[in-house]
Amino acid sequence: MIYLDHNATTPVDPAVADKMAWFLREHFGNPSSLYPIGRAVKDLMNEARERVAGALGVDRGEIFFTGSGTEADNFAIFGTLEASPDRNGFVTSAIEHPAVIEAAKALETKGLKVTYLPVDAYGQISLDDLRSALTPKTGLVSVMHANNEIGTIQPIAEVVRIAHERDIPVHTDAVQSFGKIDVDARKLGVDLLTVSAHKIYGPKGVGALYVRRGASIRPFLRGGRQERGLRAGTENTAGIVGFGEAVHVLQDKGRQERARIERLAEALKRGVEERIPGARFNGHPENRVKSTLNFAFPGLEAEAVLLALATKEIYVSTGSACSEESDEVSHVLTAIGLRPEIARSSIRMSLGRSNTDEDIDVVLRELPEIIRRLKSISAFHPEG
């Protein structure tokens, strides 16, 4: 099997699985309990919180665990805007993850003014557009750090500077950048930042939201006093411990692995461009997460390419895993100016720790032949 869909999810690292298995065998206490078996779980959660905070360059008390990256995004958006009821404006980009886009649509149904910043052909927002969009009524700006489909990195530090000049808080979804490039919340200057465990070889069902100390935010889930009263509900203790271990592994070998993965991705990108006539690369040539590759094969359907690769046990995607079951054209690819038929011909290949030089050799042998064969039978391709 050759897995090229690490942006959708990553396999659990063996050290993470071992740590979670140990935890599940040895610890069952409720971390809200005051007696020793509960306090032992609380201590392990705080160790995980310390690790996540350290990786993001922030304090432990600024990290709040959630049930997913999506929940953390929603928490940041609704919680911040509810804390400032006198402000009814929300600014985001046109290429956000569905967790933010759908939250924005929900805000619109409540009567809030939402501005979707357009992007250029590489997927980057314009800072001038941002300045024009901000008003005294803007309550929050949310712009993702790196895009999940094309990998483009946004100028978050500059976004923060512009927004803070008007006393407007900034949230960034860093789910796809955390672990792939340096993510330091303090250096970025953001007020809120989202990460997720299953994108860094941790378990599914646990995310985290950084909330800068002093930032105004209301509880998203209401009930008990978990997560210092901001996120009610008994915590996913095993998931949180696994998250902490995933961060520990990431910090131990992440930078060395990152260089190797980027080298493989560059070899794959160069090979596709050299061996497949007409292949079109989508995204920024340099300012992007290098392990994310998005290619269009005009005249073909991406699903046909995906299924043909799957018969060879090579697994890619046609875009965001959260939108994979939808028939709609990728909003990211249309936002960068692709015609719908070109967007529908695009596949995403995202590399990770499991990939090898041999994997790249196999893909560069199989993919050109698959494209050639599909072109020969396609009614929509000039060669068909």
N, C-alpha and C positions, 0 to 999 in steps of 0.2 A: 504493500500500500504506500502511495505517495500522497501525503496530506498537504495541500496548498490552500488551506482555508483557516489559517490561524487568526484572522481578524474576526471570524465568526465565534470561534472558541478554541482553546488550547487543551491538549491532554493534561491531566493532572500529573504533576511531577512526582516521581516515586517517593521522594522525601516528604512531600506534602501528604500523600496517601498514607504513608507510615505514621506520620504525626497524628493525622486524624483518626486512624484506626486505634492507635494507642489511647488517644483522648476518649474515644467512644467506649473502649474497654474499661478505662480507669476512672472516668469522671462522668457523673450524671447530675450533679447538683445544679440547682437554680442559682445563677449568679446574684440574684437579688436577695438570697437568703443570708442571714447573719452568721449561721453556724459554719464550722470549718469546711465541710464538703462544698458549700456554696461559695465560700471565700476563695477556695482553691481554684474554682472555675473562674471567678472574677479576676484573680491574679493572672491566669493564663490569657484571659481576654485583654487585660491591660498590657501584657507583654506583646500581644499581637498589635494592639493599638499603638504601642510605642514604636514597633517596627514600621508600620504604615506611615506614621507621623515622621519618623526619621528619614524614610525614603523620599518623602515630599518636602523635607526641610522645614517642618512645622512642629508645634508642640502637641503632645499627646492629648491634651484637653480640647484640641481643635478638630479632632477626628471623631465622626459619628458613624457607626456601622448601620447599614441598611440591608434590605433584602436583595438588592440588585443595583446596577448602574442606573437603570431606568427609574427606580424609586428615588435614588439620590438626586437625579436630575429634576424630577418632579418636586421633591422636597425643597431643593434650592429655589426653584422658580415660584411655586405657590407659597412656600414659607416666607420668602423675602417680600413678595408683593403684598401678602396679607399683613406683614409687619409695617407696611407704609400705605395705608388705605387712601391717603390723599394723593397718591401717585397712581395713575392708571395707564401708564405706557410701558411697553415691553419691546425691546429691540433684539433681534437675533439674525442669523444668516439664513439664506435660502437653502443651504446644504447641510443643515443639522441632522443628527440622528433622529429617527422617529420619536424617541423619548422626549425630545425638545420640541420638534415640529407639532406633534399631537397635543402636547401641553399648551403650545401657543394657540392652536385652534380652539382648545377649550377656553382659553382666556378670552378669545374673540367672542365666543358665545355668551360670555359673562359681561360683555360690553367694554372690555379693555381694548385699547388701541395697540395693535401689534404691527411692527415694521420688520419686514424681511429684507435684509440687505442683499442686493445682488452680488454675484461674484464674476470674476473675469474668466477667460478661457482656461485658466489653470486652477480655478477654484478658490481664488483669494478675494477677500472683501476689499473694498476701497475705504481707506481711513477718512477720506473726504465725505463719502456717503454716510459713514458713521457719524461724523460731526453734524451733518445736515439732519440726521434722524433724531438726534437727542433734543429733548425739550425739558422745561422745568417739571413736566409731569412724568418723565421717564423714571420708572421705579427700578428697572434692572436691565442690564445688557448680558446676553448669554451667547457666546461665540465659541464653538468647539476648538480644541487645541489642534487636533489632527483629524482629517476626515476619514471615516471608516471605509469608504469606497475607493477613493483615489489617493489618499495619504497626504494631501496638501496640508501644510502647517500654516496656521494663521498667526499674524503678528500680535499675540495676546498682550505682551507688555505695553505696546503702543495703544491698544484698545483700552487697557486699564488707565493709562495716563490721560487719554482724552476723556474717558468717562469720569474719572475721579476729579478732573478739573471742574466738573459740574456736580460733584458730590453724588454720583450715581454708582451703585455697586455693580460688580462684574462677576459673572459665573462662567466657568469654562468646563466643558465635558472633556476630560483628559483620558477617557477610557481607552482610546486607541493610541495614545502617545505614551502612556505610563509603561515603562519597561522597554520601550523601543527607542526613545530619545530621552534626554535629561528632562525631568519634570520637577522643578523647584517652585512650589507655590509662593514662597516669599519673594523670589526673584521675579516671578511673573507679576506679582503684586495683586493677584486676584483676591476677591472676598470669599468666593466659594469655588470648589473644585471637586469633580466627580471622578472616581476610579472604580474598577471592578475586578474581583479576584479571578474570574475564569478566563480573563484575557492574558493573565500572567502565570498560567499553569497552576492555578488554584482551583478551588471548587466553585460550582455554580451556586447561585442563590445567596450571594453575599457581595455587597459593595460598600463603599464608604464615601462620605461627604466631608470635605474639609470646610469648616466654617471659621473664618478669621475671627479671632477673639475681638469682641466689640461689635461685630456685624449684627444687624437686626434680622431675626428670623423667628417665625412662629412654628409650633409643632405641626408636622405633616400628618402623623398618626396620633390619635388621642387615646389615652387609657392610662396605663401605669407610668411609673417614673423612670423607666429604662432610658439609657443614653441621655442621662441628665435631664430627663423630662421632655426631650425634643423628638424622640422616636419611640413610641409606646410599643409594647409587645415583647414577649420573652425572646431573647436574642438567639440567633442561630449559632450556638456556641461552638459546635464542631467546625462549622464553616468559617467562623472568625479565626479560630486557632489555625485552620488550614490557610487562610488568607495571610496570616502573620508568617507562617512557614514559607509560603510562596514568595513573599517579599524578602525573607532571609536568603532563600536560594537565589533570587534575582540579584540581590546585592553582592552575593558571593561570586557569581559567575556571569552576571548579566552583561557587563561591558565587553568581556572577551567574546561571548556568544554573539553579541550584537554585531561586532565587526565581521564575524564569520558569516552570519546570515545576510548581512548587507552585500558581502562579496558574492554570495550565491545568487542573490536577487539581481545584482548587476549583470552577472553572467547569463541569467535567464532572460532578462530584458534585452540584452544585446543579441542573444541568439534568436529570439522571436523576431526582432527587427531585421536581422540579416537573412533569416531563412523563410519568412512568410511574407511574400509580396502583398502590399496593401494593408498590412496590420497597422493599426493606429493606436499610439499610446495616449492614454487619457490621464492628465494630471500635470503637475509641475515637474520640469526636468530635474530640478535640484532641491527646491524647498519643500520636501515631503518626507514622510517616513519611508525609508528606502526599501523596506521589506514588503511594501504594498505595491502591486503592479496591476494596472487595469488596461486591458487591450480591447479595442473594437476590431471586428472582422466584418467589414461592410458587405452586405448581401447575404449574410448568414444569420441564423437565429442562435443567440447565446445558449439557449437551453439545449439545442442540438449538439453544440460543441461540448457542453458540460456532460451530457449523457454519453456521448462518444468517449470522452476521457474516462468517465466512470467505468466503462467496460474494460478499461486498462488498469483499473484501480488507481486512477489519478483523480483526486478530488479537488475541485475548484468551486467558485460560486459565481452567481450573476449579479451580486451586489450585497446589500446588507442582509444578514441572516434574519433580522427582524421584519424584513419586507419580502422574503424569498417566496412566500406563498401568494403574494399579490400579483395580479396581472398588469398592474400599473407600470409605466416606464419609470426608471430611476429618476427621482427628482434631482439627484445630484448631477447626473449626466446631462439632463436637459438644462439645468441651471448653468452649466459651463458652455452651453450653446450647441450641443449635439442634437441633430434631428432625431425624432423618435426611432426611426428605423436603424440609425447608427447606434443609439443607446441600447436598443434591443439586441444588438450583435456583440455586446461587450461582456467580457468575463473578468473576474478579479482573481488574482493569484496572490496569496499572502503567505509568506514563508515564516518558519519558526525553527525551534531547536532541533526538531526531529529530522530536518532536511539535510541532505548530503550532496556532495558533488555528483554522485551516481544518480541521484534523483533528477538533477538538472539535465544530465545527459539523456536520461530516459524521456523526460518531457520534451526535450528538443528533438528527439527522434520521433516521438509519437504525434505531437501536436501538429507539426507541418503536414504530415501525411493525412491526419484527420481533416484539417482545413482544406487540403487539396481534394480529398474525396467528397467532402460536403459541398464544395464549390461545383464539382462536376455534376452533382445531382440536384442542385438548388435551382428552383424556377426563378429565384429573385436575383441570382448572381449572373453577371454577364458571361461568365465562363460556363454556366450551367446549360 
